[in-house]
Amino acid sequence: MKNKFLTVVIKLPDDQDQRKAITNALQMGKDFHGGEITALSQEDEISIMELLEEKLDVDEVNAIRSSVSNN
């Protein structure tokens, strides 16, 4: 895997104890099996990104992706 990041969207369960267990396990800056959690969102960011990609010019999307991957 060339990229150092993995984006995952988890649909949280209705059960409050299960939700709490997930959010406690995934905290900013916390070690997670050798990886560091660097960002969290309570939105479905992948679906949002897909919608933005549909609306934006493909060259703009590629330029943004290139900019992010160079950081």
HTML snippet that shows the backbone in 3Dmol.js (N, CA, C, O; Angstrom):
<script src="https://3Dmol.org/build/3Dmol-min.js"></script>
<div id="view" style="width:600px;height:400px;position:relative"></div>
<script>
const pdb = `
ATOM      1  N   MET A   1       0.855  -1.178   0.000  1.00  0.00           N
ATOM      2  CA  MET A   1       0.000   0.000   0.000  1.00  0.00           C
ATOM      3  C   MET A   1       0.894   1.232   0.000  1.00  0.00           C
ATOM      4  O   MET A   1       1.668   1.433   0.935  1.00  0.00           O
ATOM      5  N   LYS A   2       0.796   2.061  -1.041  1.00  0.00           N
ATOM      6  CA  LYS A   2       1.664   3.228  -1.131  1.00  0.00           C
ATOM      7  C   LYS A   2       1.213   4.362  -0.211  1.00  0.00           C
ATOM      8  O   LYS A   2       2.038   5.132   0.280  1.00  0.00           O
ATOM      9  N   ASN A   3      -0.071   4.460   0.017  1.00  0.00           N
ATOM     10  CA  ASN A   3      -0.581   5.525   0.868  1.00  0.00           C
ATOM     11  C   ASN A   3      -0.491   5.117   2.326  1.00  0.00           C
ATOM     12  O   ASN A   3      -0.644   3.941   2.654  1.00  0.00           O
ATOM     13  N   LYS A   4      -0.245   6.073   3.195  1.00  0.00           N
ATOM     14  CA  LYS A   4      -0.123   5.792   4.620  1.00  0.00           C
ATOM     15  C   LYS A   4      -1.445   5.959   5.372  1.00  0.00           C
ATOM     16  O   LYS A   4      -1.475   5.860   6.599  1.00  0.00           O
ATOM     17  N   PHE A   5      -2.527   6.209   4.653  1.00  0.00           N
ATOM     18  CA  PHE A   5      -3.810   6.469   5.302  1.00  0.00           C
ATOM     19  C   PHE A   5      -4.865   5.461   4.869  1.00  0.00           C
ATOM     20  O   PHE A   5      -4.820   4.934   3.757  1.00  0.00           O
ATOM     21  N   LEU A   6      -5.804   5.202   5.751  1.00  0.00           N
ATOM     22  CA  LEU A   6      -6.947   4.345   5.485  1.00  0.00           C
ATOM     23  C   LEU A   6      -8.185   5.076   5.993  1.00  0.00           C
ATOM     24  O   LEU A   6      -8.253   5.446   7.165  1.00  0.00           O
ATOM     25  N   THR A   7      -9.144   5.281   5.130  1.00  0.00           N
ATOM     26  CA  THR A   7     -10.387   5.944   5.524  1.00  0.00           C
ATOM     27  C   THR A   7     -11.471   4.886   5.649  1.00  0.00           C
ATOM     28  O   THR A   7     -11.668   4.076   4.743  1.00  0.00           O
ATOM     29  N   VAL A   8     -12.170   4.897   6.773  1.00  0.00           N
ATOM     30  CA  VAL A   8     -13.217   3.925   7.052  1.00  0.00           C
ATOM     31  C   VAL A   8     -14.455   4.678   7.541  1.00  0.00           C
ATOM     32  O   VAL A   8     -14.349   5.599   8.351  1.00  0.00           O
ATOM     33  N   VAL A   9     -15.618   4.284   7.049  1.00  0.00           N
ATOM     34  CA  VAL A   9     -16.871   4.829   7.556  1.00  0.00           C
ATOM     35  C   VAL A   9     -17.576   3.713   8.308  1.00  0.00           C
ATOM     36  O   VAL A   9     -17.843   2.649   7.749  1.00  0.00           O
ATOM     37  N   ILE A  10     -17.876   3.957   9.573  1.00  0.00           N
ATOM     38  CA  ILE A  10     -18.578   2.984  10.403  1.00  0.00           C
ATOM     39  C   ILE A  10     -19.976   3.518  10.701  1.00  0.00           C
ATOM     40  O   ILE A  10     -20.132   4.603  11.261  1.00  0.00           O
ATOM     41  N   LYS A  11     -20.976   2.751  10.323  1.00  0.00           N
ATOM     42  CA  LYS A  11     -22.346   3.119  10.689  1.00  0.00           C
ATOM     43  C   LYS A  11     -22.532   2.681  12.139  1.00  0.00           C
ATOM     44  O   LYS A  11     -22.516   1.491  12.451  1.00  0.00           O
ATOM     45  N   LEU A  12     -22.707   3.657  13.009  1.00  0.00           N
ATOM     46  CA  LEU A  12     -22.798   3.359  14.438  1.00  0.00           C
ATOM     47  C   LEU A  12     -24.099   2.633  14.779  1.00  0.00           C
ATOM     48  O   LEU A  12     -25.150   2.921  14.206  1.00  0.00           O
ATOM     49  N   PRO A  13     -24.018   1.695  15.712  1.00  0.00           N
ATOM     50  CA  PRO A  13     -25.222   0.974  16.147  1.00  0.00           C
ATOM     51  C   PRO A  13     -26.122   1.890  16.981  1.00  0.00           C
ATOM     52  O   PRO A  13     -25.679   2.921  17.487  1.00  0.00           O
ATOM     53  N   ASP A  14     -27.371   1.502  17.113  1.00  0.00           N
ATOM     54  CA  ASP A  14     -28.300   2.266  17.949  1.00  0.00           C
ATOM     55  C   ASP A  14     -27.994   2.111  19.431  1.00  0.00           C
ATOM     56  O   ASP A  14     -28.231   3.028  20.218  1.00  0.00           O
ATOM     57  N   ASP A  15     -27.473   0.963  19.808  1.00  0.00           N
ATOM     58  CA  ASP A  15     -27.172   0.679  21.207  1.00  0.00           C
ATOM     59  C   ASP A  15     -26.095   1.641  21.732  1.00  0.00           C
ATOM     60  O   ASP A  15     -24.994   1.705  21.186  1.00  0.00           O
ATOM     61  N   GLN A  16     -26.418   2.379  22.783  1.00  0.00           N
ATOM     62  CA  GLN A  16     -25.519   3.400  23.317  1.00  0.00           C
ATOM     63  C   GLN A  16     -24.221   2.821  23.883  1.00  0.00           C
ATOM     64  O   GLN A  16     -23.166   3.444  23.764  1.00  0.00           O
ATOM     65  N   ASP A  17     -24.287   1.646  24.491  1.00  0.00           N
ATOM     66  CA  ASP A  17     -23.070   1.021  25.019  1.00  0.00           C
ATOM     67  C   ASP A  17     -22.131   0.620  23.887  1.00  0.00           C
ATOM     68  O   ASP A  17     -20.916   0.778  23.998  1.00  0.00           O
ATOM     69  N   GLN A  18     -22.690   0.105  22.807  1.00  0.00           N
ATOM     70  CA  GLN A  18     -21.872  -0.269  21.655  1.00  0.00           C
ATOM     71  C   GLN A  18     -21.264   0.968  20.995  1.00  0.00           C
ATOM     72  O   GLN A  18     -20.101   0.953  20.591  1.00  0.00           O
ATOM     73  N   ARG A  19     -22.056   2.039  20.889  1.00  0.00           N
ATOM     74  CA  ARG A  19     -21.540   3.300  20.340  1.00  0.00           C
ATOM     75  C   ARG A  19     -20.362   3.800  21.175  1.00  0.00           C
ATOM     76  O   ARG A  19     -19.325   4.195  20.642  1.00  0.00           O
ATOM     77  N   LYS A  20     -20.545   3.773  22.486  1.00  0.00           N
ATOM     78  CA  LYS A  20     -19.505   4.264  23.384  1.00  0.00           C
ATOM     79  C   LYS A  20     -18.235   3.419  23.253  1.00  0.00           C
ATOM     80  O   LYS A  20     -17.128   3.956  23.281  1.00  0.00           O
ATOM     81  N   ALA A  21     -18.390   2.123  23.112  1.00  0.00           N
ATOM     82  CA  ALA A  21     -17.225   1.238  22.954  1.00  0.00           C
ATOM     83  C   ALA A  21     -16.452   1.582  21.681  1.00  0.00           C
ATOM     84  O   ALA A  21     -15.221   1.589  21.681  1.00  0.00           O
ATOM     85  N   ILE A  22     -17.166   1.863  20.612  1.00  0.00           N
ATOM     86  CA  ILE A  22     -16.504   2.221  19.352  1.00  0.00           C
ATOM     87  C   ILE A  22     -15.805   3.565  19.479  1.00  0.00           C
ATOM     88  O   ILE A  22     -14.634   3.690  19.121  1.00  0.00           O
ATOM     89  N   THR A  23     -16.504   4.563  19.981  1.00  0.00           N
ATOM     90  CA  THR A  23     -15.900   5.894  20.068  1.00  0.00           C
ATOM     91  C   THR A  23     -14.754   5.941  21.075  1.00  0.00           C
ATOM     92  O   THR A  23     -13.822   6.730  20.916  1.00  0.00           O
ATOM     93  N   ASN A  24     -14.817   5.110  22.100  1.00  0.00           N
ATOM     94  CA  ASN A  24     -13.693   5.051  23.048  1.00  0.00           C
ATOM     95  C   ASN A  24     -12.471   4.402  22.412  1.00  0.00           C
ATOM     96  O   ASN A  24     -11.338   4.783  22.707  1.00  0.00           O
ATOM     97  N   ALA A  25     -12.697   3.426  21.545  1.00  0.00           N
ATOM     98  CA  ALA A  25     -11.585   2.732  20.891  1.00  0.00           C
ATOM     99  C   ALA A  25     -10.919   3.612  19.840  1.00  0.00           C
ATOM    100  O   ALA A  25      -9.728   3.466  19.567  1.00  0.00           O
ATOM    101  N   LEU A  26     -11.685   4.522  19.254  1.00  0.00           N
ATOM    102  CA  LEU A  26     -11.182   5.357  18.155  1.00  0.00           C
ATOM    103  C   LEU A  26     -11.126   6.815  18.597  1.00  0.00           C
ATOM    104  O   LEU A  26     -12.066   7.575  18.366  1.00  0.00           O
ATOM    105  N   GLN A  27     -10.042   7.198  19.223  1.00  0.00           N
ATOM    106  CA  GLN A  27      -9.878   8.572  19.702  1.00  0.00           C
ATOM    107  C   GLN A  27      -8.680   9.224  19.020  1.00  0.00           C
ATOM    108  O   GLN A  27      -7.680   8.565  18.736  1.00  0.00           O
ATOM    109  N   MET A  28      -8.794  10.532  18.760  1.00  0.00           N
ATOM    110  CA  MET A  28      -7.722  11.294  18.113  1.00  0.00           C
ATOM    111  C   MET A  28      -6.393  11.092  18.824  1.00  0.00           C
ATOM    112  O   MET A  28      -6.306  11.150  20.050  1.00  0.00           O
ATOM    113  N   GLY A  29      -5.370  10.857  18.028  1.00  0.00           N
ATOM    114  CA  GLY A  29      -4.024  10.727  18.552  1.00  0.00           C
ATOM    115  C   GLY A  29      -3.735   9.412  19.243  1.00  0.00           C
ATOM    116  O   GLY A  29      -2.601   9.151  19.647  1.00  0.00           O
ATOM    117  N   LYS A  30      -4.751   8.587  19.379  1.00  0.00           N
ATOM    118  CA  LYS A  30      -4.594   7.316  20.070  1.00  0.00           C
ATOM    119  C   LYS A  30      -3.985   6.271  19.139  1.00  0.00           C
ATOM    120  O   LYS A  30      -4.299   6.224  17.949  1.00  0.00           O
ATOM    121  N   ASP A  31      -3.109   5.436  19.699  1.00  0.00           N
ATOM    122  CA  ASP A  31      -2.535   4.323  18.950  1.00  0.00           C
ATOM    123  C   ASP A  31      -3.627   3.284  18.699  1.00  0.00           C
ATOM    124  O   ASP A  31      -4.387   2.938  19.603  1.00  0.00           O
ATOM    125  N   PHE A  32      -3.694   2.793  17.465  1.00  0.00           N
ATOM    126  CA  PHE A  32      -4.659   1.760  17.112  1.00  0.00           C
ATOM    127  C   PHE A  32      -3.914   0.688  16.329  1.00  0.00           C
ATOM    128  O   PHE A  32      -3.759   0.793  15.112  1.00  0.00           O
ATOM    129  N   HIS A  33      -3.459  -0.329  17.023  1.00  0.00           N
ATOM    130  CA  HIS A  33      -2.710  -1.443  16.420  1.00  0.00           C
ATOM    131  C   HIS A  33      -1.492  -0.946  15.634  1.00  0.00           C
ATOM    132  O   HIS A  33      -1.196  -1.450  14.550  1.00  0.00           O
ATOM    133  N   GLY A  34      -0.795   0.039  16.187  1.00  0.00           N
ATOM    134  CA  GLY A  34       0.405   0.575  15.550  1.00  0.00           C
ATOM    135  C   GLY A  34       0.150   1.773  14.659  1.00  0.00           C
ATOM    136  O   GLY A  34       1.091   2.450  14.244  1.00  0.00           O
ATOM    137  N   GLY A  35      -1.087   2.039  14.367  1.00  0.00           N
ATOM    138  CA  GLY A  35      -1.437   3.222  13.569  1.00  0.00           C
ATOM    139  C   GLY A  35      -1.899   4.340  14.494  1.00  0.00           C
ATOM    140  O   GLY A  35      -2.340   4.085  15.615  1.00  0.00           O
ATOM    141  N   GLU A  36      -1.797   5.566  14.024  1.00  0.00           N
ATOM    142  CA  GLU A  36      -2.253   6.717  14.812  1.00  0.00           C
ATOM    143  C   GLU A  36      -3.505   7.302  14.181  1.00  0.00           C
ATOM    144  O   GLU A  36      -3.527   7.565  12.978  1.00  0.00           O
ATOM    145  N   ILE A  37      -4.541   7.507  14.973  1.00  0.00           N
ATOM    146  CA  ILE A  37      -5.779   8.103  14.479  1.00  0.00           C
ATOM    147  C   ILE A  37      -5.539   9.608  14.353  1.00  0.00           C
ATOM    148  O   ILE A  37      -5.330  10.295  15.352  1.00  0.00           O
ATOM    149  N   THR A  38      -5.570  10.115  13.112  1.00  0.00           N
ATOM    150  CA  THR A  38      -5.247  11.518  12.847  1.00  0.00           C
ATOM    151  C   THR A  38      -6.459  12.373  12.501  1.00  0.00           C
ATOM    152  O   THR A  38      -6.349  13.598  12.451  1.00  0.00           O
ATOM    153  N   ALA A  39      -7.612  11.754  12.263  1.00  0.00           N
ATOM    154  CA  ALA A  39      -8.814  12.513  11.931  1.00  0.00           C
ATOM    155  C   ALA A  39     -10.048  11.683  12.260  1.00  0.00           C
ATOM    156  O   ALA A  39     -10.055  10.459  12.126  1.00  0.00           O
ATOM    157  N   LEU A  40     -11.078  12.377  12.690  1.00  0.00           N
ATOM    158  CA  LEU A  40     -12.371  11.746  12.973  1.00  0.00           C
ATOM    159  C   LEU A  40     -13.478  12.670  12.475  1.00  0.00           C
ATOM    160  O   LEU A  40     -13.319  13.891  12.471  1.00  0.00           O
ATOM    161  N   SER A  41     -14.583  12.094  12.063  1.00  0.00           N
ATOM    162  CA  SER A  41     -15.744  12.869  11.651  1.00  0.00           C
ATOM    163  C   SER A  41     -16.989  12.081  12.021  1.00  0.00           C
ATOM    164  O   SER A  41     -16.979  10.850  12.008  1.00  0.00           O
ATOM    165  N   GLN A  42     -18.045  12.780  12.345  1.00  0.00           N
ATOM    166  CA  GLN A  42     -19.300  12.099  12.623  1.00  0.00           C
ATOM    167  C   GLN A  42     -20.234  12.182  11.421  1.00  0.00           C
ATOM    168  O   GLN A  42     -21.456  12.132  11.561  1.00  0.00           O
ATOM    169  N   GLU A  43     -19.641  12.309  10.248  1.00  0.00           N
ATOM    170  CA  GLU A  43     -20.388  12.314   8.993  1.00  0.00           C
ATOM    171  C   GLU A  43     -19.855  11.197   8.105  1.00  0.00           C
ATOM    172  O   GLU A  43     -18.772  10.667   8.356  1.00  0.00           O
ATOM    173  N   ASP A  44     -20.596  10.843   7.085  1.00  0.00           N
ATOM    174  CA  ASP A  44     -20.148   9.862   6.096  1.00  0.00           C
ATOM    175  C   ASP A  44     -19.322  10.615   5.055  1.00  0.00           C
ATOM    176  O   ASP A  44     -19.830  10.977   3.993  1.00  0.00           O
ATOM    177  N   GLU A  45     -18.056  10.846   5.364  1.00  0.00           N
ATOM    178  CA  GLU A  45     -17.191  11.668   4.522  1.00  0.00           C
ATOM    179  C   GLU A  45     -16.951  11.055   3.142  1.00  0.00           C
ATOM    180  O   GLU A  45     -16.725  11.796   2.185  1.00  0.00           O
ATOM    181  N   ILE A  46     -16.991   9.755   3.010  1.00  0.00           N
ATOM    182  CA  ILE A  46     -16.794   9.136   1.696  1.00  0.00           C
ATOM    183  C   ILE A  46     -17.979   9.457   0.787  1.00  0.00           C
ATOM    184  O   ILE A  46     -17.784   9.783  -0.384  1.00  0.00           O
ATOM    185  N   SER A  47     -19.194   9.369   1.304  1.00  0.00           N
ATOM    186  CA  SER A  47     -20.368   9.721   0.487  1.00  0.00           C
ATOM    187  C   SER A  47     -20.351  11.196   0.121  1.00  0.00           C
ATOM    188  O   SER A  47     -20.698  11.566  -1.000  1.00  0.00           O
ATOM    189  N   ILE A  48     -19.948  12.040   1.066  1.00  0.00           N
ATOM    190  CA  ILE A  48     -19.842  13.479   0.783  1.00  0.00           C
ATOM    191  C   ILE A  48     -18.815  13.709  -0.320  1.00  0.00           C
ATOM    192  O   ILE A  48     -19.056  14.489  -1.241  1.00  0.00           O
ATOM    193  N   MET A  49     -17.673  13.034  -0.230  1.00  0.00           N
ATOM    194  CA  MET A  49     -16.621  13.175  -1.238  1.00  0.00           C
ATOM    195  C   MET A  49     -17.111  12.730  -2.612  1.00  0.00           C
ATOM    196  O   MET A  49     -16.823  13.383  -3.615  1.00  0.00           O
ATOM    197  N   GLU A  50     -17.839  11.642  -2.663  1.00  0.00           N
ATOM    198  CA  GLU A  50     -18.363  11.158  -3.937  1.00  0.00           C
ATOM    199  C   GLU A  50     -19.303  12.181  -4.572  1.00  0.00           C
ATOM    200  O   GLU A  50     -19.275  12.384  -5.786  1.00  0.00           O
ATOM    201  N   LEU A  51     -20.130  12.822  -3.755  1.00  0.00           N
ATOM    202  CA  LEU A  51     -21.032  13.854  -4.276  1.00  0.00           C
ATOM    203  C   LEU A  51     -20.256  15.069  -4.769  1.00  0.00           C
ATOM    204  O   LEU A  51     -20.586  15.637  -5.811  1.00  0.00           O
ATOM    205  N   LEU A  52     -19.229  15.470  -4.028  1.00  0.00           N
ATOM    206  CA  LEU A  52     -18.395  16.591  -4.460  1.00  0.00           C
ATOM    207  C   LEU A  52     -17.687  16.272  -5.780  1.00  0.00           C
ATOM    208  O   LEU A  52     -17.591  17.123  -6.663  1.00  0.00           O
ATOM    209  N   GLU A  53     -17.199  15.053  -5.901  1.00  0.00           N
ATOM    210  CA  GLU A  53     -16.525  14.646  -7.135  1.00  0.00           C
ATOM    211  C   GLU A  53     -17.463  14.720  -8.332  1.00  0.00           C
ATOM    212  O   GLU A  53     -17.024  15.023  -9.442  1.00  0.00           O
ATOM    213  N   GLU A  54     -18.751  14.446  -8.122  1.00  0.00           N
ATOM    214  CA  GLU A  54     -19.734  14.540  -9.198  1.00  0.00           C
ATOM    215  C   GLU A  54     -19.946  15.989  -9.629  1.00  0.00           C
ATOM    216  O   GLU A  54     -20.211  16.259 -10.801  1.00  0.00           O
ATOM    217  N   LYS A  55     -19.829  16.919  -8.685  1.00  0.00           N
ATOM    218  CA  LYS A  55     -20.124  18.331  -8.950  1.00  0.00           C
ATOM    219  C   LYS A  55     -18.913  19.118  -9.444  1.00  0.00           C
ATOM    220  O   LYS A  55     -19.060  20.061 -10.221  1.00  0.00           O
ATOM    221  N   LEU A  56     -17.706  18.729  -8.992  1.00  0.00           N
ATOM    222  CA  LEU A  56     -16.500  19.476  -9.343  1.00  0.00           C
ATOM    223  C   LEU A  56     -15.904  18.992 -10.658  1.00  0.00           C
ATOM    224  O   LEU A  56     -16.131  17.862 -11.089  1.00  0.00           O
ATOM    225  N   ASP A  57     -15.142  19.871 -11.277  1.00  0.00           N
ATOM    226  CA  ASP A  57     -14.393  19.528 -12.472  1.00  0.00           C
ATOM    227  C   ASP A  57     -13.350  18.476 -12.131  1.00  0.00           C
ATOM    228  O   ASP A  57     -12.701  18.565 -11.089  1.00  0.00           O
ATOM    229  N   VAL A  58     -13.177  17.477 -12.996  1.00  0.00           N
ATOM    230  CA  VAL A  58     -12.258  16.371 -12.734  1.00  0.00           C
ATOM    231  C   VAL A  58     -10.828  16.874 -12.514  1.00  0.00           C
ATOM    232  O   VAL A  58     -10.097  16.301 -11.705  1.00  0.00           O
ATOM    233  N   ASP A  59     -10.421  17.923 -13.211  1.00  0.00           N
ATOM    234  CA  ASP A  59      -9.073  18.465 -13.015  1.00  0.00           C
ATOM    235  C   ASP A  59      -8.912  19.074 -11.624  1.00  0.00           C
ATOM    236  O   ASP A  59      -7.849  18.961 -11.013  1.00  0.00           O
ATOM    237  N   GLU A  60      -9.972  19.721 -11.123  1.00  0.00           N
ATOM    238  CA  GLU A  60      -9.927  20.275  -9.768  1.00  0.00           C
ATOM    239  C   GLU A  60      -9.788  19.150  -8.734  1.00  0.00           C
ATOM    240  O   GLU A  60      -8.998  19.252  -7.796  1.00  0.00           O
ATOM    241  N   VAL A  61     -10.553  18.097  -8.918  1.00  0.00           N
ATOM    242  CA  VAL A  61     -10.502  16.952  -8.002  1.00  0.00           C
ATOM    243  C   VAL A  61      -9.106  16.340  -8.012  1.00  0.00           C
ATOM    244  O   VAL A  61      -8.542  16.061  -6.954  1.00  0.00           O
ATOM    245  N   ASN A  62      -8.555  16.133  -9.186  1.00  0.00           N
ATOM    246  CA  ASN A  62      -7.217  15.544  -9.290  1.00  0.00           C
ATOM    247  C   ASN A  62      -6.160  16.446  -8.679  1.00  0.00           C
ATOM    248  O   ASN A  62      -5.223  15.950  -8.054  1.00  0.00           O
ATOM    249  N   ALA A  63      -6.285  17.750  -8.842  1.00  0.00           N
ATOM    250  CA  ALA A  63      -5.318  18.690  -8.250  1.00  0.00           C
ATOM    251  C   ALA A  63      -5.392  18.642  -6.738  1.00  0.00           C
ATOM    252  O   ALA A  63      -4.362  18.688  -6.066  1.00  0.00           O
ATOM    253  N   ILE A  64      -6.598  18.550  -6.192  1.00  0.00           N
ATOM    254  CA  ILE A  64      -6.761  18.468  -4.739  1.00  0.00           C
ATOM    255  C   ILE A  64      -6.179  17.173  -4.225  1.00  0.00           C
ATOM    256  O   ILE A  64      -5.463  17.167  -3.224  1.00  0.00           O
ATOM    257  N   ARG A  65      -6.478  16.072  -4.899  1.00  0.00           N
ATOM    258  CA  ARG A  65      -5.932  14.766  -4.484  1.00  0.00           C
ATOM    259  C   ARG A  65      -4.396  14.787  -4.524  1.00  0.00           C
ATOM    260  O   ARG A  65      -3.738  14.269  -3.621  1.00  0.00           O
ATOM    261  N   SER A  66      -3.846  15.377  -5.557  1.00  0.00           N
ATOM    262  CA  SER A  66      -2.390  15.464  -5.674  1.00  0.00           C
ATOM    263  C   SER A  66      -1.798  16.310  -4.547  1.00  0.00           C
ATOM    264  O   SER A  66      -0.766  15.959  -3.974  1.00  0.00           O
ATOM    265  N   SER A  67      -2.451  17.414  -4.238  1.00  0.00           N
ATOM    266  CA  SER A  67      -1.984  18.285  -3.165  1.00  0.00           C
ATOM    267  C   SER A  67      -1.982  17.572  -1.823  1.00  0.00           C
ATOM    268  O   SER A  67      -1.038  17.710  -1.046  1.00  0.00           O
ATOM    269  N   VAL A  68      -3.023  16.819  -1.550  1.00  0.00           N
ATOM    270  CA  VAL A  68      -3.131  16.099  -0.281  1.00  0.00           C
ATOM    271  C   VAL A  68      -2.105  14.981  -0.214  1.00  0.00           C
ATOM    272  O   VAL A  68      -1.493  14.764   0.832  1.00  0.00           O
ATOM    273  N   SER A  69      -1.909  14.274  -1.309  1.00  0.00           N
ATOM    274  CA  SER A  69      -0.981  13.139  -1.282  1.00  0.00           C
ATOM    275  C   SER A  69       0.471  13.588  -1.184  1.00  0.00           C
ATOM    276  O   SER A  69       1.335  12.789  -0.823  1.00  0.00           O
ATOM    277  N   ASN A  70       0.759  14.857  -1.499  1.00  0.00           N
ATOM    278  CA  ASN A  70       2.119  15.381  -1.408  1.00  0.00           C
ATOM    279  C   ASN A  70       2.453  15.902  -0.011  1.00  0.00           C
ATOM    280  O   ASN A  70       3.594  16.288   0.243  1.00  0.00           O
ATOM    281  N   ASN A  71       1.484  15.917   0.888  1.00  0.00           N
ATOM    282  CA  ASN A  71       1.727  16.414   2.265  1.00  0.00           C
ATOM    283  C   ASN A  71       2.207  15.325   3.160  1.00  0.00           C
ATOM    284  O   ASN A  71       2.458  15.563   4.341  1.00  0.00           O
TER     285      ASN A  71
END
`;
const viewer = $3Dmol.createViewer("view");
viewer.addModel(pdb, "pdb");
viewer.setStyle({}, {cartoon: {color: "spectrum"}});
viewer.zoomTo();
viewer.render();
</script>
